[in-house]
């Protein structure tokens, strides 16, 4: 049985499973609603908790320190990483590569909380595609910052594939897409020592940072992780 007030905004079949966009009221805060995405009936993300998605962008951009930055983002989601990147005028262009065309459609159709904000952003480019395939191919050092928020964690991938991107060789291939001094940032719901080792093999300077916040659904503190590497 559906929860009281639950509204299904979209229900889409995809190669990864059933993709659902839903909105529901927040019982602990009358009058407040949250937008959520699930994949194959598994929770992916919520508009209620966006701290770590935004931190992925702000911390990577701060680590770079340059201006007129060209940012590539793998994974659109609800758009909070892209919005955080665009919130600084130090960013000249944001290219978002999203595997599922349905998610891009939701943004363009005005179904996401940030649809209006992002639809009016001239620095934003949306593209359907596989960011992992792009980063595994020949690089032309055309990015200053690369941000990846696709999987739950390096060891918990949505496609359940081999995850070559998360290896030292995969990260080294991704590094060729960065201009000198460029920064890559990878989001994870869990700490991963093996991935940290791979990052340190591929990049000259690495930072692993936690992002803790109060999960209002569960009534407890939750911690996500951001892996940052400088080329």
N, C-alpha and C positions, 0 to 999 in steps of 0.2 A: 504494500500500500504506500502511496506517495505521502510525503510529509505535508502537513497543512501549509497551504500557501505556495507550494512548489510549482513553478511554472517552467515547462520545457520549451525553450526558445528554438532549439534545433536538434534534430536527431538524424545523424548522417552515417551511412556505411562507408568505411575507408579500408584500405589494405591493412591497416593496423588494428582494425576492430571498429566497433560502434563508437562514434564520436558524439558526445552530447553537450550542448550548451544549455544551462539551466539557471534560473534565478529563484531565490527564496528569501523570505524574511529571516532576520536574525532574532531569535527568541530573547536573547539577553539585552537587546537594544531595540525597543519598539519603534517602528517607522523606518528602520534601516534594512536595506536589502543587500544581498551579496550575489555576485555572478560567479558561476563555477563552470569548469570544464572537466568532464570525465572521459576516459577512453577505455572501451571494453568494460564499462561499469567500474573502472578503477579511478579514484580521485586523482586529478592532475594539478589543478590550481584554483585559486580563489581570489576575488578582488578584495577580500577582507585582509589577507596577509600578503603584502607585496614588498616587504622590507628587503628581503634578500635579492629579489629580482631587480630592484632599483639599485641596490648596493653593487651588484655585478657591474652595472654601467658606471656608476659614480666613482667607484674605487679604481677601476681600470683606467678611466679617463684621468683621474688624479695621478695615478702612477705614471702615465705618459707625460703629462705636463705641457704638451705642445698646443698649437693653435691650428685652425683650419683642418681639423681632424676628419679623416675618412673612416667611418665605422661600419663594419660588417657584423650583422647579428644573425646567428643561426637559431631560428625558432621565434615565432611571433607571439604565441600564447595570447594573453589578454592585453599585451602591448605595453606593459609597465617598464620593461627594460628599454624598449625603444623610446618611450616618453622621457625616461630619466636621461638618456643620452642626448636627446633633443633639448632638454632643459638648459643646457649650457651652450652659449654662443661660440664656444671654442670648437664646436662640432660643425663642420661644413656640410657633411652629407652622411645619411644613415641608410644603408642598404640592408633590408631584412629578407632573408631567404627562409621560406616556410614550406615544409614538405606537403602539407595538406591544404589544398585549394579552398576547402570549406572554411578554414579559419580566416583566410584572406577575405573570403566572401562575407563572413560575419562582420568584419571590420568595415568593409565598404558599404554594407547594408545598414549600418548604424546599430548593430545589435550588441556591441561591446561597450563597456563603460567609457572607454577612451576613444570611441569612434569619431566623434566630432573633433576632439583635440587633434588626433592624428590625421584625419582627412584633410584638415586645413594646413598641414605642415608641408611646405614646399621642399624642405630638405630631405624628405622621406621617400624612399623607393621600395616598393613591395614586389617580391619576386617569388613565384612558385618554383621550388627546386629542392635538391638534396645538398645541404651545406657540407656534409661530410664528403660527398663526391667532389664537390668544388674544391675543398681544401686538400683532397688527396691528389688533385691534378696539378699541372704546372702553375707555379706562382709567378706573379709579375710584380711583387712588392707593392701592390696597389692599395694596401690598407694600413692605417695607423693603429687601429684597435679592432680586434676580433673578439666577439662575445658569443659564447655558446651556452644556450639554455634549452636543451632538447630532451635529454633523458632525466630520469630520477637521480641517477648517479652513474659514475663510470662502470660500476659493476651491476647496474640495474637499468638496462637499456630498453626503450620502448619496443624496438624491433627485434629484441632478443638475438641480435646478430653478433658477429665477432668483435665489433667495436674497435677496429684498427686505429681509429682516430685517437683513442686514449692511450695508445702505446707510444714509446719514445720515437719510433719510426713515423707513426702517424702525426705526432706533434711536430716533428722535424719537417715533414712535408707541409703542414699548416704554416710553419714559421716562414716558409718561402713566400707566402702571401703578404707578409708584413714588411713595411719599410724599415730601415735601420732605426732602432730605438722603439719599434712598435711593441704593443702589449696585447697579449691574449688573456682573456678571462673565461673561466669555465665554472658554471654553477653546479652544485651537487647538494643533494639532501643529506648526504652522509660523508664523514671523513673517509679518505681512501689512501692508505699509505703507499700502495703500489702505484697509484696514479701520481702521487706527489713525487715519487722516485722518477717516474717517466718525465714529469715536468722538469725536474732538475737536470735530467740528461739532455733535454732539448733546448732549454733556455738558460741564459747566463745569470739571470736573477729571478728568483721565485719567491712569492709570498703566499702563504695559506692563511686565510682569514675567516673567522667564524662570524656569523650574523645571527644573533639571538633576538627573539621577540616573544611576546606573550600571545599564545594561540588561544583566541577567545572561544573557539569551538570546543577545545578540550580543557580549557582552564589551567593550562600549564605552559611553561617556557619551552620553546622549540628552537633548535639551532640548525641552520643551514650553513653551507660552506662555499667560499669563493676561492678558486685557484687562479693566481695571477702570475704570468711569466713575461719577462722582458727580453726581446730579441737582441 
